[in-house]
Amino acid sequence: MQSNTYVIANVLKWLQEGESVWLSSITSTWGSSPAPAGTLMAYCEKYGIAGTLSGGCIEQDLVEKMQQGTLLADQKSQTYPIEMVYGGTPEQQARFVLPCGGQLHLLVEYLQPIESTLSHFTQLNDCLTHREMVARKVDISTGDLAIVHSKTNRGIARIENENSSAYVEHAMGPTYQMLLIGASEVARCVAELAQPLDFAVSVWDHREEFLRNWNVADVEVYRDSPEVLIREKFADESNVIIALAHDPRVDDFALVDALTTQAFYIGAIGSKTTCKKRNERLVNYVDDITSLDKMHSPVGLDIGSKTPFEIAISVLAHVIQARSQLEKRLGK
């Protein structure tokens, strides 16, 4: 699934080109659903779909109704935004392959390239680009849009006003980033698998012989000292930093800086013996000894992995578990 930042960036780009856009938000779910609340999908007749709601079946039904102009009539509404439910009947559950009686509740907006809409999505995109928490507020009765800057947690909610009207407020955070320390073969495997899992991946290494043949697409490479890099680009809670060089001259140097950040996952590769020796070294360099407790060492879940791709799967499984726990804590 592409991240919401990707969807928002596309919405803005299409609006700036003078195109109208449908934006669908999952406002809540019930039972087993194919995507969580807060998931976005945008559709533009010229450019197609960005994002996903279910992996295909719901998107196809929605887009057909958008193209045919039947959404408003189906929902007995005169104007957008509209609220919809998928999986509300046994027939829908079977048709859209929603398991266990699951339901998706959607808010569907029809966005036209007018000044107020362009301003709204420009502000939203700027905040996400600068790695800030931000929320968009949609009045369900009027479609009026607003930006809320005071949010600290991700999540979406439908809120009733005292006058019986309602609005949807969707708080979003920056893209999840992953910084890999060391351009090793394991790092290559992690980088290839992490991108489809909604991580923007970068690698840091100062060793030219390891970087010379590094050719993983869409992975930014850094060579300079990691101290400024980590402090300025990878310090907030939406980051993962993993040392995979298996070389103290590379891993230790960066881990000291990583342990000063709020990154939700910090890990280091190695056997239990290697990791114990690393901790004994790092005690002499970190300002706060308790920061070592934040580091997953050895990194990953113990699934008996041996090959680089098996190790990458064990690492990413643990990272996904940690991200799920983070989002639960932050209310997403």
C-alpha positions as CSV (number, residue, x, y, z in Angstrom):
1,M,0.0,0.0,0.0
2,Q,1.3,3.4,-0.9
3,S,1.5,5.9,1.9
4,N,-0.9,8.7,2.4
5,T,1.8,11.2,1.7
6,Y,2.1,9.7,-1.8
7,V,-1.7,10.0,-2.3
8,I,-1.7,13.6,-1.0
9,A,1.2,14.5,-3.3
10,N,-0.6,13.1,-6.3
11,V,-3.9,14.9,-5.4
12,L,-2.0,18.2,-5.2
13,K,-0.2,17.5,-8.5
14,W,-3.4,16.7,-10.3
15,L,-5.2,19.7,-9.0
16,Q,-2.4,22.0,-10.0
17,E,-2.7,20.6,-13.5
18,G,-6.4,21.7,-13.5
19,E,-7.8,18.2,-13.1
20,S,-10.7,17.2,-10.8
21,V,-10.0,14.5,-8.2
22,W,-12.1,12.0,-6.2
23,L,-10.5,11.4,-2.7
24,S,-11.8,8.4,-0.7
25,S,-11.0,8.1,3.0
26,I,-11.7,5.0,5.2
27,T,-13.2,6.7,8.2
28,S,-13.8,3.5,10.2
29,T,-13.9,-0.3,9.9
30,W,-15.9,-3.1,11.5
31,G,-14.8,-6.7,11.8
32,S,-12.0,-7.9,9.5
33,S,-11.3,-5.3,6.8
34,P,-8.7,-5.2,4.1
35,A,-7.3,-1.8,5.1
36,P,-7.2,0.2,8.3
37,A,-9.1,3.4,9.1
38,G,-7.2,6.4,7.7
39,T,-6.3,4.8,4.4
40,L,-6.6,7.0,1.4
41,M,-7.3,6.4,-2.3
42,A,-7.4,9.1,-5.0
43,Y,-8.8,8.8,-8.5
44,C,-8.3,11.2,-11.5
45,E,-9.8,10.4,-14.8
46,K,-6.6,11.5,-16.6
47,Y,-4.1,9.8,-14.4
48,G,-5.9,6.9,-12.7
49,I,-5.6,5.7,-9.1
50,A,-3.1,6.5,-6.3
51,G,-3.3,4.4,-3.2
52,T,-5.7,1.6,-2.3
53,L,-8.7,0.7,-0.2
54,S,-8.9,-3.0,-0.6
55,G,-6.4,-4.2,-3.1
56,G,-8.8,-4.0,-6.1
57,C,-12.4,-5.0,-5.8
58,I,-13.7,-2.0,-4.0
59,E,-11.6,0.4,-6.1
60,Q,-13.0,-1.1,-9.3
61,D,-16.6,-0.6,-8.1
62,L,-15.9,2.9,-6.9
63,V,-14.1,4.0,-10.1
64,E,-16.9,2.6,-12.3
65,K,-19.5,4.7,-10.4
66,M,-17.2,7.7,-10.5
67,Q,-16.9,7.3,-14.3
68,Q,-20.6,6.7,-14.8
69,G,-21.6,9.6,-12.5
70,T,-23.8,7.4,-10.3
71,L,-22.3,7.8,-6.9
72,L,-24.5,10.7,-5.8
73,A,-27.7,9.0,-7.0
74,D,-26.7,5.7,-5.4
75,Q,-26.2,7.4,-2.0
76,K,-29.4,9.6,-2.5
77,S,-27.3,12.7,-2.2
78,Q,-27.2,16.0,-4.2
79,T,-23.6,17.0,-3.4
80,Y,-20.2,15.7,-2.3
81,P,-18.8,14.7,0.1
82,I,-20.8,11.5,0.6
83,E,-20.5,8.7,3.2
84,M,-20.6,5.1,2.0
85,V,-20.4,1.7,3.5
86,Y,-19.0,-1.4,1.8
87,G,-19.8,-4.7,3.4
88,G,-23.1,-3.6,4.9
89,T,-25.0,-6.6,3.5
90,P,-24.1,-10.3,3.1
91,E,-24.3,-9.7,-0.7
92,Q,-21.6,-7.0,-0.5
93,Q,-19.4,-9.0,1.8
94,A,-19.4,-11.8,-0.7
95,R,-19.0,-9.6,-3.8
96,F,-16.1,-7.5,-2.3
97,V,-14.5,-10.4,-0.5
98,L,-14.7,-8.7,2.9
99,P,-14.1,-11.5,5.5
100,C,-15.9,-12.1,8.8
101,G,-18.6,-9.6,8.2
102,G,-16.2,-6.8,7.8
103,Q,-17.2,-3.3,6.8
104,L,-15.5,-0.3,5.4
105,H,-17.0,3.2,6.0
106,L,-15.8,5.8,3.5
107,L,-15.9,9.5,3.0
108,V,-15.8,10.3,-0.7
109,E,-14.9,13.9,-1.8
110,Y,-15.1,15.4,-5.3
111,L,-12.3,18.0,-5.4
112,Q,-12.2,20.7,-8.1
113,P,-9.1,22.7,-8.9
114,I,-10.2,25.9,-7.3
115,E,-8.1,28.3,-5.1
116,S,-9.4,27.1,-1.7
117,T,-8.9,23.4,-2.5
118,L,-5.4,24.1,-3.9
119,S,-4.5,26.0,-0.8
120,H,-5.7,23.3,1.5
121,F,-3.7,20.5,-0.2
122,T,-0.6,22.8,-0.6
123,Q,-0.6,23.4,3.1
124,L,-1.2,19.7,3.8
125,N,1.6,18.5,1.5
126,D,4.1,21.1,2.8
127,C,3.5,20.0,6.4
128,L,4.0,16.3,5.5
129,T,7.1,17.1,3.3
130,H,8.6,18.9,6.3
131,R,7.8,15.9,8.5
132,E,5.2,17.7,10.6
133,M,2.0,16.2,12.2
134,V,-1.0,17.8,10.6
135,A,-4.7,17.1,10.3
136,R,-7.2,17.9,7.6
137,K,-10.8,18.7,8.6
138,V,-13.7,18.1,6.2
139,D,-17.2,19.3,6.9
140,I,-19.6,16.5,5.8
141,S,-22.5,18.9,5.2
142,T,-20.7,21.6,3.2
143,G,-17.4,20.0,2.1
144,D,-15.5,22.9,3.6
145,L,-11.9,22.1,4.2
146,A,-9.6,23.2,7.0
147,I,-6.1,22.5,8.3
148,V,-5.4,21.7,12.0
149,H,-1.8,22.1,13.2
150,S,-2.1,21.1,16.8
151,K,-2.3,17.4,16.4
152,T,0.3,15.0,17.9
153,N,-1.2,11.6,17.1
154,R,-2.2,10.0,13.8
155,G,-5.8,8.9,13.3
156,I,-9.2,9.6,11.7
157,A,-12.5,10.4,13.5
158,R,-16.0,11.3,12.5
159,I,-17.1,14.0,15.0
160,E,-20.7,15.2,15.6
161,N,-21.3,18.9,16.2
162,E,-23.9,20.2,18.7
163,N,-26.0,21.4,15.8
164,S,-26.3,17.8,14.4
165,S,-23.8,18.4,11.6
166,A,-20.6,16.4,11.5
167,Y,-17.1,16.6,10.3
168,V,-14.2,14.2,9.6
169,E,-10.8,15.0,11.0
170,H,-7.8,13.1,9.7
171,A,-4.5,13.5,11.5
172,M,-1.5,12.4,9.4
173,G,2.2,12.1,10.0
174,P,5.3,12.1,7.9
175,T,6.5,9.1,5.7
176,Y,8.1,6.3,7.5
177,Q,11.8,6.3,6.8
178,M,14.5,3.6,7.1
179,L,18.2,4.3,7.3
180,L,20.4,1.3,6.8
181,I,24.0,1.5,8.1
182,G,26.3,-0.3,5.8
183,A,25.8,-1.2,2.1
184,S,26.0,-4.9,2.8
185,E,24.2,-7.7,1.0
186,V,21.7,-8.0,3.8
187,A,21.1,-4.2,3.5
188,R,20.4,-4.6,-0.2
189,C,17.8,-7.3,0.6
190,V,16.2,-5.2,3.3
191,A,16.1,-2.1,1.0
192,E,14.4,-4.1,-1.8
193,L,11.7,-5.5,0.6
194,A,11.1,-2.4,2.7
195,Q,10.0,-0.1,0.0
196,P,6.8,-2.0,-0.8
197,L,6.1,-2.0,2.9
198,D,5.8,1.8,2.8
199,F,9.3,2.9,3.9
200,A,11.4,5.5,2.2
201,V,14.8,3.8,2.4
202,S,18.3,5.3,2.6
203,V,21.7,3.8,3.2
204,W,24.8,5.3,4.8
205,D,28.3,4.0,4.3
206,H,31.7,5.6,4.0
207,R,33.4,2.6,2.3
208,E,33.7,3.2,-1.4
209,E,34.3,-0.4,-2.2
210,F,30.9,-1.3,-0.8
211,L,29.1,1.6,-2.4
212,R,30.6,1.1,-5.9
213,N,28.2,-1.6,-6.9
214,W,25.2,-0.5,-4.8
215,N,22.4,-0.2,-7.3
216,V,19.1,-0.5,-5.4
217,A,16.5,1.7,-7.1
218,D,15.0,4.6,-5.2
219,V,17.4,4.3,-2.3
220,E,19.3,7.5,-1.4
221,V,23.0,7.0,-0.6
222,Y,24.9,9.1,2.0
223,R,28.6,9.0,2.5
224,D,29.5,11.9,4.9
225,S,29.6,11.7,8.7
226,P,26.4,10.2,10.0
227,E,26.1,12.6,13.0
228,V,24.5,15.5,11.1
229,L,22.6,13.2,8.8
230,I,20.9,11.4,11.6
231,R,20.2,14.5,13.6
232,E,18.7,16.4,10.7
233,K,16.9,13.7,8.7
234,F,16.3,10.6,10.8
235,A,15.7,11.8,14.4
236,D,11.9,11.8,14.7
237,E,9.6,9.0,15.8
238,S,8.7,7.9,12.3
239,N,12.2,6.5,11.6
240,V,13.9,3.2,11.6
241,I,17.7,3.0,11.9
242,I,19.4,-0.4,11.5
243,A,23.1,-1.2,11.5
244,L,23.9,-4.0,9.0
245,A,27.5,-3.6,8.2
246,H,28.7,-6.2,10.7
247,D,31.8,-4.0,11.1
248,P,32.4,-2.0,14.3
249,R,34.1,0.7,12.4
250,V,30.9,1.4,10.6
251,D,28.1,0.2,12.9
252,D,29.3,1.6,16.2
253,F,30.0,5.1,14.7
254,A,26.4,5.5,13.6
255,L,24.7,3.7,16.4
256,V,26.0,6.2,19.0
257,D,24.2,8.9,17.0
258,A,21.1,6.8,16.4
259,L,20.6,6.2,20.1
260,T,20.1,9.9,20.7
261,T,17.1,10.0,18.4
262,Q,13.4,9.2,18.9
263,A,13.4,6.6,16.1
264,F,10.8,4.0,16.9
265,Y,13.1,1.1,15.9
266,I,16.9,0.9,16.3
267,G,18.6,-2.4,15.5
268,A,22.0,-3.9,15.0
269,I,22.9,-7.2,13.2
270,G,25.1,-9.9,14.8
271,S,25.2,-13.0,17.0
272,K,24.4,-12.7,20.7
273,T,28.2,-12.7,21.4
274,T,28.8,-10.0,18.8
275,C,26.0,-7.9,20.2
276,K,27.2,-8.3,23.8
277,K,30.7,-7.1,22.8
278,R,29.1,-4.2,20.9
279,N,27.1,-3.1,23.9
280,E,30.3,-3.2,26.1
281,R,32.0,-0.9,23.6
282,L,29.1,1.5,23.2
283,V,28.8,2.0,27.0
284,N,32.0,4.1,26.7
285,Y,30.5,6.4,24.1
286,V,26.9,7.0,24.7
287,D,25.8,9.8,27.0
288,D,22.9,7.8,28.5
289,I,23.7,4.1,29.2
290,T,19.9,3.4,29.4
291,S,19.6,4.4,25.7
292,L,21.1,1.0,24.9
293,D,17.9,-0.6,26.0
294,K,16.2,0.9,22.9
295,M,18.4,-1.1,20.6
296,H,17.2,-4.5,19.2
297,S,20.4,-6.5,19.2
298,P,20.4,-9.0,17.6
299,V,18.0,-7.3,15.2
300,G,14.9,-9.1,13.9
301,L,12.7,-12.0,14.9
302,D,14.3,-15.4,15.6
303,I,12.9,-17.4,12.7
304,G,16.1,-19.4,12.0
305,S,17.1,-17.2,9.1
306,K,20.5,-17.8,7.5
307,T,20.5,-16.3,4.0
308,P,20.5,-12.5,3.3
309,F,16.9,-12.5,2.2
310,E,15.8,-14.7,5.1
311,I,17.6,-12.3,7.5
312,A,15.9,-9.3,5.8
313,I,12.5,-11.0,6.3
314,S,13.2,-11.5,10.0
315,V,14.3,-7.9,10.4
316,L,11.3,-6.4,8.5
317,A,8.8,-8.6,10.4
318,H,10.1,-7.2,13.6
319,V,10.0,-3.6,12.3
320,I,6.4,-4.1,11.1
321,Q,5.4,-5.4,14.5
322,A,7.0,-2.4,16.1
323,R,5.3,0.0,13.7
324,S,2.0,-1.6,14.4
325,Q,2.5,-1.1,18.1
326,L,3.6,2.5,17.5
327,E,0.4,3.3,15.5
328,K,-1.8,1.7,18.1
329,R,-0.2,3.9,20.7
330,L,-0.6,7.0,18.6
331,G,-4.2,6.2,17.9
332,K,-4.0,5.5,14.1
